[in-house]
Amino acid sequence: MLRGLYIRNMLLIDRLDLEFQSGLNVLTGETGAGKSILLDSLGFVLGWRGRADLVRAGADLGEVTAVFDIADDHPAAAVLAEQDFILEDNELIFRRTNTPDGRKTAFVNDRRVSGDVLRLLSAKLVELHGQHDDQGLLNAKGHRGLLDAFAGVNLGPVRKAWSQVRGAQKTLDAAVAALEEAKLDAEFLRHAVAELDELAPQPGEDVALDQKRRQMQGAERVREDIAKASNALGGDGAEGAMMDALRWLETSADNADGRLEEPIATLSRAASELSDAQRGVDECLQALDFNPLELEATEERLFAIRDLARKHSVLPDSLAEFGDELRVRLNAIDTGADQIKELQTALDVAKDGYNGIADKLTAARQKAAVKLDKAMSAELKPLKMERAVFTTDVTDIGAGSEGRDMVAFTVATNPGAPSGPIEKIASGGELSRFLLALKVCLTRQNEGVTLIFDEIDRGVGGATADAVGRRLAVLAESAQILVVTHSPQVAAQGAHQWQVSKSVSKGVTLSTVAKLDDAERTTEIARMLAGDIITPEAEAAAKALLTR
């Protein structure tokens, strides 16, 4: 229950302290007196999205505090537990401030919280039914949501199942499109893979072949000179001449009195060094020896690799990887039919799962439609619409994220008249009563919620307004209700009444709210009946309304 609402520096309100009670609380006053400001302030502290310019002109800070009494098993208690709040004395205090530049700060039981937390809690505490809610009743797109709220269905499973169907369908469509596109390139892929398989290029092979080719080309140029050097050092060259000289010297040594021993020794060492040089040169010649056909084969493979790389616009070292990619694409074509069969099976499974959940949802809606029609019939009788027939039609419109059903409210307001869409059949006053009856049916599932009706009696008067007021009074026996009204018949049914008024003092316009005693209530209801000049007849009529 909303026990208190305390407002500081909000719009036309300077300072206001309201203490609400259980039962039917009515707020009355002239049009423009500031009744909507109370609702705007309450919505602000509860985190509802609304107007931004709430701070009173000239004030540095606007502040609203709302105090609720809740039971231990109140639905809001579960939200508090999830947010690690400890509830003391069953009291829940919302406080929210606002600066002129729009900075908002919120507290719950003196702990700072986000706007999301405020909205989570307020959804369990207060339900507002505004004077334009009948526009939602006129919009058939919202009827399914109203029926689902009445039935208490959980749309999570069907939304998840639909998402799985959409995902499976998207995957299948992408695979089919990819396969069709790949088939257009199948001939090219097979030819390209065959070329790559035949050549079988390896990473790094281009560099290795180029190096080998350069070595063979260089060897061909220098081998001739090295061969000449080898001949010059060989038996027909320096080595042969040196050995002849050594042999001649050794023959003459015995007759030279030892003078040739040193030259012979030096020449022997030189012959040995020359032999080593000859051997190194011969080894170099062997190393540079190659088959000209090998150079030709090396060049052919090198050029083939480079030509294939240019053809496919890749680097030579990437040919092997590119070949793997082509094989994957080719394999996808060859195995695509099997993959599509598997994806089709997955889609069928997802559809079966969705259909099962959607069937249960349809059954729940159809069952709830029968209950809602029966409940509406019971609610319309005390609202002077006992002859009206309210019907909830549930029809199939095809699969979607919230099931396969379309829901439409149809009515017949007079006996024998054909039923039709509520927005075409019901008048303004009838819409208000249909809306009230529907809200009563829906709020039966929301125990512990304070219900606020903003001019729910719009468009009705006389006996019908009296019936609306009496129905609200009965509803208030099990719930706290706040009603903003211009109807004296509705106001007279209230257990407690506040008057909202506006005054100008020293050029400043302020709104005030005063709780009325019995005499003041009589005067206020007489004003609502007669206008500015309260006649004895209006006062008598007001007393009659209050004593009925």
Residue pairs with C-beta under 8 A, 6 or more apart in sequence:
1 20
1 22
1 68
1 69
1 70
1 450
1 480
2 20
2 66
2 67
2 68
2 125
2 126
2 450
2 480
2 482
3 19
3 20
3 67
3 68
3 69
4 17
4 18
4 19
4 20
4 65
4 66
4 67
5 16
5 17
5 18
5 20
5 38
5 41
5 42
5 45
5 64
5 65
5 66
5 67
6 16
6 17
6 18
6 64
6 65
6 66
6 67
7 13
7 15
7 16
7 18
7 38
7 41
7 63
7 64
8 14
8 15
8 16
8 61
8 62
8 63
8 64
9 15
9 55
9 56
9 59
9 61
9 62
9 63
10 37
10 40
10 41
10 44
10 54
10 55
10 56
10 62
10 63
10 64
10 98
11 34
11 37
11 40
11 41
11 54
11 55
11 56
11 511
12 34
12 37
12 56
12 502
12 509
12 510
12 511
13 34
13 37
13 41
13 56
13 510
13 511
13 512
14 56
14 510
16 511
16 512
16 513
18 38
18 498
18 513
18 515
19 515
20 480
20 482
20 496
21 480
21 495
21 496
22 476
22 480
22 495
23 476
23 477
23 480
23 481
23 494
23 495
23 496
24 472
24 473
24 476
24 481
24 483
24 493
24 494
24 495
24 496
25 480
25 481
25 482
25 483
25 494
25 495
25 496
25 497
25 498
26 482
26 483
26 484
26 485
26 490
26 491
26 493
26 494
26 496
26 497
26 498
27 35
27 38
27 482
27 483
27 484
27 485
27 497
27 498
27 499
27 500
27 513
28 484
28 485
28 486
28 491
28 497
28 498
28 499
28 500
28 524
28 525
28 528
29 35
29 499
29 500
29 501
30 501
30 502
31 486
32 502
33 500
33 501
33 502
33 511
34 500
34 501
34 502
34 511
34 513
35 484
35 500
36 454
36 484
37 511
38 484
38 500
38 513
39 128
39 452
39 454
39 484
40 50
40 51
40 54
41 54
41 64
42 64
42 66
42 126
42 452
43 50
43 128
44 50
44 54
44 64
44 96
44 98
45 64
45 65
45 66
45 94
45 95
45 96
45 106
45 118
46 66
46 94
46 118
46 119
46 121
46 122
46 125
46 126
47 96
47 106
47 115
47 116
47 117
47 118
47 119
47 122
48 119
48 122
48 128
52 102
54 62
54 98
55 61
55 62
55 98
55 99
55 100
56 62
59 100
60 99
60 100
61 97
61 98
61 99
62 97
62 98
62 99
63 95
63 96
63 97
63 98
64 94
64 95
64 96
65 93
65 94
65 95
66 93
66 94
66 95
67 91
67 92
67 93
67 94
68 76
68 91
68 92
68 93
68 94
68 125
68 450
69 90
69 91
69 92
70 76
70 77
70 87
70 90
70 92
70 125
70 448
71 77
71 90
71 448
72 87
72 90
74 124
74 448
75 124
75 447
75 448
76 92
76 121
76 124
76 125
76 448
77 87
79 120
79 121
79 124
80 87
80 92
80 121
83 113
83 117
83 120
85 108
85 109
85 111
87 109
88 109
91 109
92 108
92 109
92 121
92 125
93 107
93 108
93 109
93 110
94 106
94 107
94 108
94 118
94 121
94 122
95 106
95 107
95 108
95 110
96 104
96 105
96 106
96 107
96 118
97 104
97 105
97 106
98 104
104 115
105 112
106 112
106 113
106 114
106 115
106 117
106 118
107 113
108 117
108 118
108 121
124 448
124 449
125 448
125 449
125 450
126 449
126 450
126 452
127 443
127 446
127 449
127 450
127 451
127 452
128 452
128 454
129 435
129 439
129 451
129 452
129 453
129 454
129 456
130 454
130 455
131 454
131 455
131 456
131 458
133 435
133 439
134 428
134 431
134 432
134 434
134 435
136 142
136 146
137 146
137 409
137 422
137 423
137 431
137 434
137 435
137 438
138 422
138 423
138 431
139 423
140 406
140 407
140 408
140 409
140 421
140 423
143 392
143 407
143 408
143 409
144 365
144 402
144 405
144 406
144 407
146 407
146 409
146 438
146 442
147 365
147 368
147 369
147 372
147 392
147 394
147 407
148 155
148 365
148 402
149 442
149 445
150 368
150 371
150 372
150 441
150 442
150 445
151 364
151 365
151 367
151 368
152 445
153 361
153 364
153 365
153 368
155 361
155 402
155 403
157 357
158 354
158 357
158 358
158 361
158 401
158 402
158 403
159 401
159 402
161 350
161 353
161 354
161 357
161 358
162 354
162 399
162 400
162 401
163 401
164 350
164 353
164 354
165 347
165 350
165 351
165 354
165 399
167 350
168 343
168 346
168 347
168 349
168 350
169 347
171 343
171 346
172 340
172 343
172 344
172 346
172 347
175 336
175 339
175 340
175 343
176 340
178 332
178 336
179 332
179 333
179 336
179 337
179 339
179 340
182 189
182 329
182 332
182 333
182 336
183 333
185 329
186 330
186 333
189 326
189 329
189 330
189 333
190 330
192 312
192 326
193 323
193 326
193 327
193 330
195 308
196 308
196 319
196 320
196 322
196 323
196 326
197 323
199 304
199 305
199 308
199 319
201 305
201 308
201 316
201 319
201 320
202 320
203 317
203 320
203 321
204 317
205 305
205 316
206 302
206 305
206 306
206 309
206 316
206 317
207 317
209 298
209 301
209 302
209 305
210 302
212 298
213 295
213 298
213 299
213 302
216 290
216 294
216 295
216 298
217 295
219 288
219 290
220 290
220 295
222 288
223 285
223 288
223 289
226 281
226 284
226 285
226 288
227 285
229 281
230 278
230 281
230 282
230 285
231 237
232 238
233 239
233 274
233 277
233 278
233 281
234 240
234 278
235 243
238 274
239 271
239 274
239 275
239 278
242 267
242 270
242 271
242 274
243 271
245 267
246 264
246 267
246 268
246 271
249 260
249 263
249 264
249 267
250 264
252 260
253 260
253 261
253 264
305 316
305 319
306 316
308 319
309 315
309 316
309 318
309 319
312 319
312 322
314 322
332 339
354 399
358 399
358 403
358 404
361 403
361 405
362 394
362 396
362 403
362 404
362 405
365 394
365 403
365 405
365 407
366 394
369 392
369 393
369 394
369 407
370 392
372 392
372 441
373 390
373 391
373 392
375 441
375 444
376 390
376 434
376 437
376 438
376 441
377 389
377 390
379 436
379 437
379 440
379 441
379 471
380 386
380 388
380 390
380 433
380 434
380 437
382 467
382 470
382 471
382 474
383 433
383 436
383 437
383 464
383 467
383 468
383 471
384 433
384 463
384 464
384 467
385 413
385 430
385 433
385 434
385 437
387 413
387 414
387 415
388 411
388 412
388 413
388 430
388 434
389 411
389 412
389 419
390 409
390 410
390 411
390 434
390 437
391 409
391 410
391 411
391 412
391 419
392 407
392 408
392 409
392 410
393 407
393 408
393 409
393 410
394 405
394 406
394 407
395 405
395 406
395 408
396 404
396 405
396 406
397 404
397 405
397 406
398 404
408 421
409 421
409 422
410 419
410 420
410 421
410 422
410 425
411 419
411 420
411 422
411 425
411 426
411 430
411 434
412 418
412 419
412 420
412 425
413 425
413 426
413 427
413 430
417 425
419 425
422 431
422 434
426 434
427 459
428 458
428 459
429 459
429 460
429 461
429 464
431 459
432 456
432 457
432 458
432 459
432 460
432 468
433 460
433 464
433 468
435 456
436 453
436 456
436 468
436 471
436 472
439 451
439 453
439 456
440 471
440 475
443 449
443 451
443 475
443 479
447 479
449 479
450 479
450 480
450 481
450 482
451 475
451 479
451 480
451 481
451 482
452 481
452 482
452 483
452 484
453 472
453 481
453 482
453 483
453 484
453 485
454 484
455 484
455 485
455 486
456 468
456 472
456 483
456 485
457 465
457 468
457 469
457 485
457 486
457 487
457 489
457 490
458 486
460 468
460 487
461 487
461 489
462 489
465 487
465 488
465 489
465 490
466 489
466 490
466 493
468 487
468 489
468 490
469 487
469 489
469 490
469 491
469 492
469 493
470 493
472 481
472 483
472 490
472 493
473 493
473 494
473 495
475 481
476 495
483 490
483 494
485 491
486 528
487 528
488 525
488 528
488 529
488 542
488 545
489 545
491 497
491 521
491 524
491 525
491 528
492 525
492 542
492 545
492 546
492 548
496 515
497 515
497 516
497 521
497 524
498 513
498 514
498 515
498 516
499 513
499 514
499 516
499 520
499 524
500 511
500 512
500 513
501 511
501 512
501 513
501 514
502 509
502 510
502 511
502 512
503 509
503 510
503 512
504 510
514 520
516 524
518 546
521 542
521 546
522 539
522 542
522 543
522 546
523 534
523 539
523 542
525 542
525 545
525 546
526 534
526 535
526 538
526 539
526 541
526 542
527 534
527 538
529 538
529 541
529 542
530 537
530 538
